[in-house]
Amino acid sequence: MESYQPIQWVEGRLRLLDQRRLPAEVVYVDYDNDRDVGPAIRDMVVRGAPAIGITAAYGMALAAQLPAETVEELRARLTEAGDRLRQARPTAVNLSWAIDRILNRVAAADPQEVDALRDLVLAEADAIYELEERSNYQIGLNALPLVPQGARIVHHCNTGPLATGAYGTALRVIVAAHEAGKQVHAYVDETRPRLQGARLTAWELKELGVPHTVIVDGAAAHVMRRIGVNLCVVGCDRVAANGDTANKIGTYQLALAARAHGVPFYVAGPTSSIDMALASGDLIEIEERPAEEVTHIQGCPITPEGTSVANIAFDVTPAAYITAIITERGIVYPPFEENLARMMHERDTAAL
């Protein structure tokens, strides 16, 4: 793990590193009520699909700590808390995955005492965090053969420890190659409108000592043509059964540029981000966020007053533009519909 911990459980409270304040300030915020966790996710105190899932799991643990006379009362409170948390952000599948995992664990164990139920929920939240931590690390190891010596890599948004609570996903691919002595250089899309690349990825790469250059989102194709790029690697908020992938807005156009220049385009993420219930990316709900994120920077207006804005937070990259999907269980190549189904079946069978 890195020196900074984006998500912590400390003496019965959830502690989050406030990502809105980076890189200027490193500020932690404590939460002791599950009703405050949803707004923390929605307002992007915490962001990134795996980190959102972990945070939601600990939000459920907070709900379990509230006073209750009976197990039935506490079960009802957990269901209500899960329903609230699901509404925080719609695109990342890890949010509902973590909530469902806790509720299913409670149903299967059927604890008969209030304290036993509380302990069970916290233990399952810890297990979700530990699972993501192991998955993140393995993703980096699995990707090493894909990264040549001296590779120049384009990365979009932020997928490091800040986004996952652990080692990172797509950014872990870059960091693992750096740690293996491959002398990589990352070209970091600034990632408008919230600048997760310029603010967060650049901060993390500086902390980790990885050579990098921040570029504006529209410069990636130019970098591919004039400087040369060996691969692109991005994260994922939700992968459909056919391999279509929802990720931060701008990912699709990066994939198109990569295809035009013959650059491999990799998606990296844990299997918790794969949604086999959705046949294609056309069925993924795409979040739209407040216009002020586009019209203002740090509270300063940059567009004429009254300008119409469509602040689409995610796009879907069709599977046809994805070279491979890097997971903790291995690298999945096309045909994705067949190979994702096989991998997920093997994962679920192994968990039984």
C-alpha positions as CSV (number, residue, x, y, z in Angstrom):
1,M,0.0,0.0,0.0
2,E,1.0,3.6,-0.5
3,S,1.9,6.1,2.3
4,Y,-1.5,7.8,1.9
5,Q,-4.6,5.8,2.6
6,P,-7.7,7.1,0.8
7,I,-10.2,5.0,2.8
8,Q,-9.8,3.9,6.4
9,W,-12.0,2.5,9.2
10,V,-10.8,4.2,12.4
11,E,-12.4,3.5,15.8
12,G,-15.9,3.0,14.4
13,R,-15.7,5.8,11.9
14,L,-15.1,6.0,8.1
15,R,-12.2,8.3,7.2
16,L,-11.9,9.5,3.6
17,L,-9.1,11.5,2.0
18,D,-11.0,14.4,0.4
19,Q,-10.0,14.2,-3.2
20,R,-11.6,17.6,-4.0
21,R,-8.8,19.3,-2.0
22,L,-5.9,17.7,-3.8
23,P,-3.2,18.5,-4.8
24,A,-3.2,21.7,-2.7
25,E,-4.2,20.1,0.6
26,V,-4.2,16.6,2.0
27,V,-7.3,16.6,4.2
28,Y,-9.1,13.7,5.8
29,V,-12.9,13.7,6.7
30,D,-14.5,11.4,9.2
31,Y,-18.0,10.0,8.9
32,D,-20.0,8.4,11.7
33,N,-23.4,8.3,10.0
34,D,-24.3,6.3,6.8
35,R,-26.6,9.1,5.7
36,D,-23.5,11.3,5.1
37,V,-21.7,8.7,3.0
38,G,-24.0,9.0,-0.1
39,P,-23.4,12.7,-0.4
40,A,-19.6,12.1,0.0
41,I,-19.8,9.7,-3.0
42,R,-22.0,12.0,-5.0
43,D,-20.0,15.1,-4.3
44,M,-16.7,13.3,-5.1
45,V,-15.0,13.4,-1.8
46,V,-14.3,9.8,-2.9
47,R,-14.4,8.7,-6.5
48,G,-13.3,5.8,-8.7
49,A,-15.4,2.6,-9.1
50,P,-13.6,0.3,-6.7
51,A,-13.2,3.1,-4.1
52,I,-16.9,3.9,-4.3
53,G,-17.7,0.2,-3.7
54,I,-15.4,0.1,-0.6
55,T,-16.9,3.3,0.7
56,A,-20.4,2.1,0.3
57,A,-19.5,-1.1,2.2
58,Y,-18.3,0.9,5.1
59,G,-21.4,3.1,4.8
60,M,-23.3,-0.1,5.5
61,A,-21.1,-0.8,8.5
62,L,-22.0,2.7,9.8
63,A,-25.7,1.9,9.4
64,A,-25.2,-1.3,11.3
65,Q,-23.8,0.6,14.3
66,L,-26.9,2.7,14.9
67,P,-29.0,1.7,17.9
68,A,-31.4,-1.2,17.3
69,E,-33.4,-3.4,19.7
70,T,-33.8,-6.4,17.4
71,V,-32.0,-8.1,14.5
72,E,-35.1,-7.5,12.4
73,E,-34.9,-3.7,13.1
74,L,-31.2,-3.7,12.1
75,R,-31.9,-5.7,9.0
76,A,-34.5,-3.2,7.9
77,R,-32.1,-0.4,8.5
78,L,-29.4,-2.0,6.4
79,T,-31.9,-2.4,3.5
80,E,-32.8,1.2,3.8
81,A,-29.2,2.3,3.9
82,G,-28.4,0.2,0.9
83,D,-31.3,1.8,-1.1
84,R,-30.0,5.3,-0.2
85,L,-26.4,4.5,-1.1
86,R,-27.3,3.0,-4.5
87,Q,-28.7,6.4,-5.5
88,A,-25.4,8.2,-5.0
89,R,-23.9,7.6,-8.5
90,P,-25.4,5.3,-11.1
91,T,-22.7,4.3,-13.5
92,A,-20.1,2.4,-11.4
93,V,-21.3,-1.1,-10.8
94,N,-19.0,-1.6,-7.8
95,L,-21.5,0.5,-5.7
96,S,-24.4,-1.9,-6.0
97,W,-22.0,-4.9,-6.1
98,A,-20.6,-4.1,-2.6
99,I,-24.1,-3.4,-1.1
100,D,-25.5,-6.6,-2.5
101,R,-22.5,-8.6,-1.3
102,I,-23.1,-7.4,2.3
103,L,-26.9,-7.9,2.2
104,N,-26.4,-11.4,0.7
105,R,-23.8,-12.3,3.3
106,V,-26.2,-11.2,6.1
107,A,-29.0,-13.3,4.5
108,A,-26.8,-16.4,4.2
109,A,-25.4,-16.2,7.7
110,D,-28.7,-15.2,9.4
111,P,-27.2,-13.9,12.7
112,Q,-29.6,-14.0,15.6
113,E,-28.0,-11.3,17.8
114,V,-27.7,-7.6,17.1
115,D,-24.0,-7.5,17.9
116,A,-23.3,-10.5,15.8
117,L,-25.0,-8.8,12.8
118,R,-22.9,-5.6,13.4
119,D,-19.7,-7.7,13.5
120,L,-20.7,-9.6,10.3
121,V,-21.3,-6.4,8.3
122,L,-18.0,-4.8,9.3
123,A,-16.1,-8.1,8.6
124,E,-17.7,-8.2,5.1
125,A,-16.7,-4.6,4.5
126,D,-13.2,-5.4,5.5
127,A,-13.3,-8.4,3.2
128,I,-14.4,-6.3,0.2
129,Y,-11.5,-3.8,0.9
130,E,-9.0,-6.7,1.1
131,L,-10.3,-8.3,-2.0
132,E,-9.9,-5.1,-4.0
133,E,-6.4,-4.7,-2.6
134,R,-5.3,-8.1,-3.7
135,S,-7.0,-7.6,-7.1
136,N,-5.3,-4.3,-7.7
137,Y,-1.8,-5.8,-7.0
138,Q,-2.4,-8.8,-9.2
139,I,-3.6,-6.6,-12.1
140,G,-0.2,-4.9,-12.1
141,L,1.6,-8.3,-12.2
142,N,-0.7,-9.6,-14.9
143,A,0.0,-6.6,-17.1
144,L,3.8,-6.6,-17.0
145,P,4.2,-8.7,-20.2
146,L,2.1,-6.1,-22.1
147,V,4.5,-3.2,-21.2
148,P,7.7,-3.0,-23.3
149,Q,10.9,-1.6,-22.0
150,G,10.9,2.2,-22.2
151,A,7.2,2.3,-23.0
152,R,5.4,5.6,-23.5
153,I,1.9,5.2,-22.1
154,V,-1.2,7.4,-22.3
155,H,-3.5,7.2,-19.3
156,H,-6.9,8.9,-18.9
157,C,-8.6,10.1,-15.7
158,N,-7.4,8.7,-12.3
159,T,-7.1,5.0,-11.5
160,G,-4.5,4.9,-8.8
161,P,-4.9,4.3,-5.0
162,L,-7.2,7.3,-4.8
163,A,-9.7,5.6,-7.1
164,T,-9.5,2.2,-5.7
165,G,-8.6,2.5,-2.0
166,A,-5.6,0.1,-2.6
167,Y,-2.9,0.0,-5.3
168,G,-4.8,1.1,-8.3
169,T,-5.9,-0.5,-11.6
170,A,-4.8,1.1,-14.9
171,L,-2.3,3.3,-13.0
172,R,-1.1,0.2,-11.2
173,V,-0.1,-1.2,-14.6
174,I,2.2,1.8,-15.1
175,V,3.5,1.8,-11.5
176,A,4.2,-1.9,-11.6
177,A,6.2,-1.5,-14.8
178,H,8.1,1.4,-13.2
179,E,8.9,-0.8,-10.2
180,A,10.1,-3.6,-12.5
181,G,12.7,-1.2,-14.0
182,K,11.0,-0.8,-17.4
183,Q,11.7,3.0,-17.5
184,V,8.2,3.9,-18.6
185,H,6.9,7.4,-19.1
186,A,3.2,8.3,-18.6
187,Y,1.4,10.9,-20.7
188,V,-1.5,11.9,-18.4
189,D,-4.7,13.3,-19.9
190,E,-5.8,16.3,-17.7
191,T,-9.4,14.9,-17.9
192,R,-11.9,17.7,-18.0
193,P,-14.0,18.9,-16.5
194,R,-12.8,17.9,-13.0
195,L,-9.2,17.4,-13.9
196,Q,-8.7,14.1,-12.3
197,G,-5.6,13.5,-14.4
198,A,-3.9,16.8,-13.8
199,R,-4.8,17.0,-10.1
200,L,-4.9,13.4,-8.9
201,T,-2.9,11.2,-11.3
202,A,0.0,13.7,-11.5
203,W,0.0,14.0,-7.7
204,E,0.1,10.2,-7.3
205,L,2.8,9.7,-9.9
206,K,4.9,12.4,-8.3
207,E,4.5,10.7,-4.9
208,L,5.5,7.4,-6.5
209,G,8.4,8.8,-8.5
210,V,7.1,7.8,-11.9
211,P,8.2,10.0,-14.8
212,H,5.1,11.7,-16.4
213,T,3.9,14.5,-18.5
214,V,0.4,16.1,-18.3
215,I,-1.3,16.8,-21.6
216,V,-4.6,18.3,-22.5
217,D,-7.3,15.8,-23.4
218,G,-7.2,16.8,-27.1
219,A,-3.4,16.3,-27.4
220,A,-3.4,12.5,-27.2
221,A,-3.6,11.9,-30.9
222,H,-0.9,14.4,-31.6
223,V,1.4,12.6,-29.0
224,M,0.7,9.3,-30.7
225,R,1.6,10.6,-34.1
226,R,4.6,12.9,-33.3
227,I,6.1,11.4,-30.2
228,G,5.0,7.8,-30.4
229,V,3.0,5.8,-27.9
230,N,3.3,2.1,-27.1
231,L,0.0,1.6,-25.4
232,C,-3.0,3.3,-23.8
233,V,-4.4,2.0,-20.5
234,V,-7.6,3.2,-18.8
235,G,-9.8,2.1,-16.0
236,C,-13.5,1.1,-16.0
237,D,-16.6,1.9,-14.1
238,R,-18.6,-0.8,-15.7
239,V,-17.9,-3.5,-18.3
240,A,-20.8,-5.1,-20.0
241,A,-21.0,-8.8,-20.9
242,N,-19.9,-8.1,-24.5
243,G,-16.8,-6.1,-23.4
244,D,-18.3,-2.6,-24.0
245,T,-16.8,-0.4,-21.3
246,A,-18.1,2.7,-19.5
247,N,-15.4,5.0,-18.2
248,K,-14.7,8.7,-17.7
249,I,-15.8,10.9,-20.5
250,G,-13.1,11.2,-23.1
251,T,-12.1,7.5,-23.0
252,Y,-14.0,6.7,-26.2
253,Q,-12.2,9.4,-28.2
254,L,-8.9,8.1,-26.8
255,A,-9.8,4.6,-28.0
256,L,-10.6,6.0,-31.5
257,A,-7.3,7.8,-31.6
258,A,-5.4,4.7,-30.5
259,R,-7.1,2.6,-33.3
260,A,-6.2,5.3,-35.9
261,H,-2.5,5.1,-34.9
262,G,-2.3,1.4,-34.3
263,V,-1.7,1.7,-30.6
264,P,-3.0,-1.1,-28.3
265,F,-5.8,0.1,-26.1
266,Y,-6.2,-1.7,-22.7
267,V,-8.9,-1.5,-20.1
268,A,-7.8,-2.5,-16.5
269,G,-10.1,-3.3,-13.7
270,P,-11.2,-5.9,-11.1
271,T,-13.9,-8.4,-11.9
272,S,-16.1,-6.5,-9.5
273,S,-16.4,-3.9,-12.2
274,I,-17.8,-6.5,-14.8
275,D,-21.6,-6.6,-15.0
276,M,-22.6,-9.8,-16.7
277,A,-26.3,-8.8,-16.3
278,L,-25.9,-6.2,-19.0
279,A,-25.7,-7.5,-22.5
280,S,-24.0,-4.4,-24.0
281,G,-22.9,-0.9,-23.2
282,D,-26.1,0.5,-24.6
283,L,-27.8,-0.5,-21.4
284,I,-25.3,1.3,-19.0
285,E,-26.9,4.2,-17.3
286,I,-24.7,7.3,-17.9
287,E,-24.5,9.9,-15.2
288,E,-24.9,13.6,-16.0
289,R,-23.4,16.0,-13.5
290,P,-24.0,19.7,-12.6
291,A,-23.3,22.3,-15.3
292,E,-21.0,24.2,-12.9
293,E,-18.3,21.6,-13.3
294,V,-17.9,22.7,-16.9
295,T,-18.8,26.4,-16.6
296,H,-16.6,27.1,-13.6
297,I,-13.0,26.3,-12.5
298,Q,-12.5,26.7,-8.7
299,G,-15.5,28.9,-8.6
300,C,-14.5,31.2,-11.4
301,P,-16.8,31.3,-14.4
302,I,-15.2,30.5,-17.8
303,T,-18.3,30.6,-20.0
304,P,-20.8,33.3,-20.7
305,E,-23.7,33.4,-18.2
306,G,-26.6,31.2,-19.2
307,T,-24.5,28.9,-21.5
308,S,-26.2,25.6,-22.1
309,V,-24.1,22.7,-20.9
310,A,-24.3,18.9,-21.2
311,N,-22.0,17.6,-18.5
312,I,-21.9,13.9,-19.5
313,A,-19.7,12.2,-16.9
314,F,-19.0,8.9,-18.8
315,D,-18.9,7.5,-22.2
316,V,-19.0,3.9,-23.5
317,T,-16.1,2.5,-25.6
318,P,-17.3,-0.3,-27.8
319,A,-15.6,-3.6,-27.4
320,A,-14.3,-3.5,-30.9
321,Y,-11.9,-0.8,-30.0
322,I,-10.5,-2.6,-26.9
323,T,-7.4,-4.7,-27.4
324,A,-7.8,-6.6,-24.1
325,I,-9.2,-6.3,-20.6
326,I,-6.7,-6.7,-17.7
327,T,-8.2,-8.2,-14.6
328,E,-6.9,-9.9,-11.4
329,R,-7.8,-13.2,-12.9
330,G,-5.8,-12.7,-16.1
331,I,-6.0,-10.9,-19.4
332,V,-9.1,-11.3,-21.4
333,Y,-8.9,-11.0,-25.2
334,P,-11.7,-11.0,-27.9
335,P,-14.2,-12.5,-28.4
336,F,-15.1,-10.8,-25.1
337,E,-18.6,-12.1,-24.9
338,E,-17.3,-15.7,-24.8
339,N,-14.1,-15.1,-22.8
340,L,-15.6,-12.8,-20.1
341,A,-18.4,-15.3,-19.5
342,R,-15.8,-18.1,-19.1
343,M,-13.7,-16.1,-16.7
344,M,-16.6,-14.9,-14.6
345,H,-18.0,-18.5,-14.4
346,E,-14.6,-19.7,-13.2
347,R,-14.4,-16.9,-10.6
348,D,-17.8,-17.6,-9.2
349,T,-17.2,-21.4,-9.2
350,A,-14.0,-20.9,-7.3
351,A,-15.7,-18.8,-4.7
352,L,-18.3,-21.5,-3.8
